[in-house]
């Protein structure tokens, strides 16, 4: 067994994410048999002294049948209505199923505001910490009944990666209807499953597509992004089929394992790099990109070639290279209206009150490319 799989198999605190397609069907709604099988696997891991937070999709899918909806609605209002009905169905099913093992379930509904705003982020940390200390199994979902297009996570894979770092998880397990990451479309017999991802180069050039179930918002694109996010922050990840949940939460000898980065990001740096949204963009020349990404230096006005968006000092901005790729993210020290007169100028050329870093190295996080 690889070192990464050993870490996952021995992890004491895990986040487990399950997708809609693994729990629901378009015609019948929630599949209690599948849900019970998932709970069986989680309960077995909890019995071995592990703490688990379950990030569960399926609220909208669970609400389709009770509302006589034949397929997942496209408009936000009907999605929210289905989620309103489905959340109760899902919560009741989990309460009953975990009750077979005398385990208490706590429901946690989040919107992106709860991880983007620092105060909300800390409150969520305290809630999870207390639930786990009391022996409960927190069941998390995006709050689809109130989330709007502007504030929603977009998929529960990203939410799971954020929660994994938020609670200080030792591992993240992503369960879906696919048994791992393939080097092409898994429906093509010529493709192969990738057992281990040790670095970014292992997934370069891989083409992944959306789920065909019609029940979820994610797909392999979002799962790969979530796995990269968590692994890049220092958390080992296992991507496996929900049908293999017992093995995934047991010896971890199934699916695709993603090796973690050597250093785990601090809560602040993870929030800055992955949990918050950027208010604008600063375009950089090649020298500035090298300085901030490779040498971890502060960004100075001389390395900026352009300013996009409206923001204030203290906001988060993306730092973009000549190829239009965001290479870092940081807290800017100037308003967007102040920067055009400063960009491209060396520090001695600036008025005394502007002779400071545009983004200080302590407030800057390079992004994985």
C-alpha positions in Angstrom: 0.0 0.0 0.0 1.3 3.5 -0.9 2.0 6.0 1.8 -0.9 8.1 0.8 -3.4 5.3 1.0 -1.9 4.3 4.4 -2.5 7.9 5.6 -6.2 7.7 4.5 -6.7 4.3 6.0 -5.4 5.5 9.3 -6.9 9.0 9.4 -8.6 9.9 12.6 -10.7 12.8 11.2 -12.1 12.5 7.7 -14.5 14.3 5.4 -16.6 12.0 3.3 -18.5 13.4 0.3 -21.2 11.5 -1.5 -22.9 12.7 -4.8 -26.5 12.9 -5.7 -26.2 10.1 -8.3 -25.1 7.7 -5.6 -28.1 8.3 -3.4 -31.0 9.2 -5.6 -32.7 8.2 -8.9 -34.8 10.5 -11.1 -37.9 8.3 -11.0 -37.9 7.2 -7.3 -36.0 9.9 -5.4 -34.0 8.8 -2.4 -32.6 5.3 -2.5 -32.6 4.2 1.1 -30.8 0.9 0.3 -27.8 2.9 -1.1 -27.9 5.3 1.8 -27.9 2.5 4.4 -24.9 0.9 2.7 -23.0 4.3 2.9 -24.0 4.6 6.6 -22.8 1.1 7.3 -19.4 2.0 6.0 -19.2 5.3 7.9 -20.4 3.6 11.2 -17.7 1.0 10.8 -15.0 3.6 10.5 -16.5 5.6 13.5 -16.4 2.4 15.5 -12.6 2.4 14.9 -12.4 5.7 16.8 -12.6 8.0 13.7 -14.4 11.3 13.5 -16.3 11.8 10.2 -18.1 14.8 8.7 -20.4 13.7 5.8 -20.9 16.2 3.0 -24.0 14.8 1.3 -25.6 15.9 -2.0 -29.0 14.6 -2.8 -31.4 17.2 -1.3 -32.8 18.3 -4.7 -32.8 14.8 -6.1 -34.7 13.6 -2.9 -37.3 16.2 -3.5 -38.1 15.4 -7.1 -40.4 12.4 -6.5 -42.5 13.9 -3.7 -43.1 17.0 -5.9 -43.8 14.8 -9.0 -40.9 16.3 -10.9 -39.5 13.9 -13.5 -36.0 15.4 -13.8 -33.8 17.9 -12.1 -35.3 21.4 -12.7 -33.2 24.0 -14.4 -34.6 27.2 -12.8 -33.3 28.2 -9.4 -36.8 28.7 -7.8 -37.9 25.1 -8.5 -34.5 23.8 -7.4 -34.9 25.6 -4.1 -38.4 24.2 -3.7 -37.2 20.7 -4.4 -34.3 21.2 -1.9 -36.8 22.4 0.7 -38.7 19.2 0.5 -35.7 17.0 -0.1 -33.6 18.3 2.9 -36.3 16.9 5.2 -36.4 13.6 3.4 -32.6 13.3 3.5 -32.2 14.4 7.1 -34.8 11.9 8.2 -33.3 9.1 6.3 -29.8 9.8 7.8 -31.2 10.1 11.3 -33.0 6.7 10.9 -30.0 5.0 9.3 -27.3 6.2 11.7 -29.8 5.5 14.6 -29.2 1.8 13.8 -25.8 2.3 15.3 -26.9 4.6 18.1 -25.1 7.5 16.3 -26.5 11.0 16.5 -26.7 13.2 13.4 -26.3 16.9 13.2 -27.3 18.9 10.1 -25.1 21.7 8.9 -26.4 23.8 6.0 -23.8 26.2 4.4 -23.7 28.9 1.8 -20.5 30.3 0.4 -20.8 33.3 2.7 -20.1 30.9 5.6 -16.6 30.2 4.3 -15.9 33.4 2.4 -16.4 35.7 5.4 -13.8 35.1 8.0 -16.2 35.6 11.0 -18.6 33.0 9.5 -15.6 30.7 8.8 -14.5 30.7 12.4 -18.1 30.2 13.6 -18.4 27.1 11.4 -15.1 25.8 12.7 -16.4 26.0 16.3 -19.7 24.3 15.4 -18.0 21.4 13.8 -15.5 21.0 16.6 -18.3 20.9 19.2 -20.4 18.4 17.2 -17.5 16.1 16.8 -16.5 16.4 20.4 -20.0 15.4 21.4 -19.8 12.3 19.3 -22.2 13.4 16.6 -21.9 12.9 12.8 -22.3 16.3 11.1 -24.1 16.0 7.8 -23.3 18.9 5.5 -25.0 20.3 2.4 -25.1 23.5 0.6 -28.1 25.4 1.7 -29.9 25.1 -1.6 -33.2 26.6 -0.3 -31.6 30.0 0.1 -28.4 30.0 -2.0 -28.5 32.1 -5.2 -26.5 31.9 -8.3 -24.2 34.6 -6.9 -23.4 32.9 -3.6 -23.7 29.2 -4.2 -20.7 26.8 -4.1 -21.6 25.3 -7.5 -21.0 21.8 -6.4 -20.5 19.9 -3.1 -17.1 18.6 -4.2 -15.6 22.1 -3.7 -17.6 22.4 -0.4 -16.1 19.1 0.8 -12.6 20.3 0.1 -13.2 23.6 2.0 -14.8 21.7 4.9 -11.9 19.3 5.0 -9.4 22.1 5.7 -11.9 24.0 7.9 -12.1 21.1 10.4 -8.4 20.1 10.1 -9.3 16.7 8.5 -6.6 14.1 8.1 -8.1 12.9 4.8 -10.9 13.6 2.2 -12.9 10.8 0.6 -14.9 11.7 -2.5 -17.5 9.1 -3.4 -19.5 9.1 -6.7 -20.8 6.9 -9.5 -17.3 6.6 -11.0 -14.6 4.3 -9.4 -11.7 6.7 -9.9 -9.9 9.1 -12.2 -9.3 7.8 -15.7 -7.0 9.0 -18.5 -10.0 9.5 -20.7 -13.7 8.7 -20.8 -14.2 5.6 -18.5 -16.9 4.4 -20.8 -14.2 3.9 -23.4 -12.6 0.4 -23.0 -9.2 1.7 -24.0 -8.8 4.1 -21.0 -7.2 3.1 -17.8 -7.8 4.1 -14.2 -5.0 6.2 -12.6 -4.3 4.6 -9.2 -2.0 7.3 -7.8 -1.6 11.0 -8.4 1.7 12.1 -7.0 2.0 15.5 -8.6 0.3 17.9 -11.0 2.1 16.4 -13.9 0.3 13.1 -13.4 -3.0 14.7 -14.5 -1.7 17.1 -17.1 -3.5 16.6 -20.4 -6.3 14.4 -19.0 -9.7 15.2 -20.4 -12.6 14.7 -17.9 -16.3 15.3 -18.5 -19.5 15.8 -16.7 -21.7 13.2 -15.1 -24.4 11.8 -17.3 -26.9 11.0 -14.5 -28.6 14.4 -14.7 -29.0 14.5 -10.9 -25.9 16.4 -9.8 -24.2 19.6 -10.6 -20.6 18.3 -10.5 -18.9 15.6 -12.4 -15.3 14.5 -12.8 -14.2 18.1 -13.5 -15.4 19.3 -10.1 -14.0 16.2 -8.3 -10.6 16.6 -9.8 -10.6 20.3 -8.9 -11.6 19.5 -5.3 -9.0 16.8 -5.0 -6.3 19.1 -6.3 -7.5 21.8 -3.9 -7.4 19.6 -0.8 -4.2 17.8 -1.8 -2.5 21.1 -2.6 -3.4 22.3 0.9 -1.8 19.2 2.5 -4.8 16.8 2.8 -4.6 13.3 1.2 -7.6 12.5 -1.0 -9.3 9.3 -2.2 -11.6 9.4 -5.2 -13.8 6.2 -5.4 -17.2 4.8 -6.2 -19.9 5.0 -3.6 -20.5 1.3 -4.2 -17.0 0.8 -2.8 -17.5 2.9 0.3 -16.7 0.0 2.7 -13.3 -0.4 1.0 -12.7 3.3 0.6 -13.3 3.8 4.4 -11.5 0.6 5.2 -8.1 -0.4 3.7 -8.4 2.5 1.1 -7.3 0.1 -1.6 -9.8 1.3 -4.3 -10.1 4.3 -6.6 -7.5 7.0 -7.1 -5.4 8.4 -4.3 -4.0 12.0 -4.5 -0.8 12.6 -2.5 -0.8 15.7 -0.3 1.6 18.5 -0.6 4.4 18.4 1.9 3.2 21.5 3.8 -0.4 22.1 5.0 -1.5 25.6 4.4 -2.5 27.7 7.4 -6.2 28.5 7.8 -5.6 32.0 6.7 -3.7 31.1 3.6 -6.2 28.4 2.7 -9.0 30.8 3.1 -7.1 33.4 1.0 -6.3 30.9 -1.8 -9.4 28.8 -2.1 -12.3 29.9 0.1 -12.7 33.5 -0.7 -13.6 35.2 -4.0 -11.5 37.8 -5.8 -12.7 41.3 -6.3 -10.4 42.2 -9.2 -7.3 41.3 -11.1 -3.8 42.6 -11.4 -1.8 41.7 -14.5 1.9 41.1 -14.0 5.0 41.0 -16.2 7.1 37.8 -16.3 9.6 39.1 -13.7 6.9 39.7 -11.1 5.4 36.3 -11.7 8.8 34.7 -11.1 9.3 36.8 -7.9 6.0 36.0 -6.3 5.6 32.3 -7.4 9.1 31.0 -7.2 10.8 33.3 -4.7 7.7 34.1 -2.7 8.4 37.8 -2.7 5.9 40.7 -2.3 4.3 42.3 -5.4 5.6 45.8 -6.2 4.1 48.4 -8.5 6.9 48.0 -11.0 5.8 44.4 -11.9 2.2 45.3 -12.6 1.1 45.9 -16.2 -2.7 46.3 -15.8 -5.6 46.6 -13.3 -9.0 45.1 -13.8 -12.2 45.5 -11.7 -13.1 47.8 -8.8 -11.8 47.1 -5.3 -10.6 48.7 -2.2 -7.5 48.3 -0.1 -7.9 45.1 2.0 -9.8 43.3 -0.8 -8.6 40.0 -2.3 -7.4 40.1 -5.9 -6.1 37.6 -8.4 -2.6 38.0 -9.8 -2.6 37.1 -13.5 0.3 36.3 -15.9 0.7 37.2 -19.6 -1.2 34.1 -20.6 -4.3 35.2 -18.6 -3.7 32.5 -15.9 -4.2 33.4 -12.2 -0.9 32.4 -10.6 -1.5 33.8 -7.1 -4.1 35.5 -5.0 -3.5 38.2 -2.3 -4.8 41.1 -0.2 -4.2 44.3 -2.1 -2.9 47.4 -0.2 -4.4 50.0 -2.6 -7.7 50.9 -4.0 -8.2 50.2 -7.7 -8.5 53.9 -8.4 -5.0 54.5 -7.0 -3.1 51.9 -8.9 -3.1 53.1 -12.5 -0.8 56.0 -11.6 1.6 53.6 -9.8 2.0 50.6 -12.1 5.3 50.0 -13.9 7.1 52.5 -11.6 10.0 51.5 -9.3 9.6 52.2 -5.6 12.0 55.2 -5.5 10.0 56.8 -8.2 6.8 56.8 -6.2 5.5 59.5 -3.8 6.6 58.7 -0.2 3.1 57.8 0.9 2.9 55.1 -1.8 6.2 53.4 -1.3 4.9 50.1 0.0 4.1 46.7 -1.4 1.0 46.4 -3.5 0.5 42.9 -2.1 2.7 41.9 0.8 4.3 38.4 0.7 2.5 37.6 4.0 -0.8 38.2 2.4 -0.1 36.3 -0.9 -0.7 32.7 -1.8 0.6 31.2 -5.1 -2.0 29.0 -6.8 -1.4 25.5 -8.1 -1.1 25.7 -11.9 
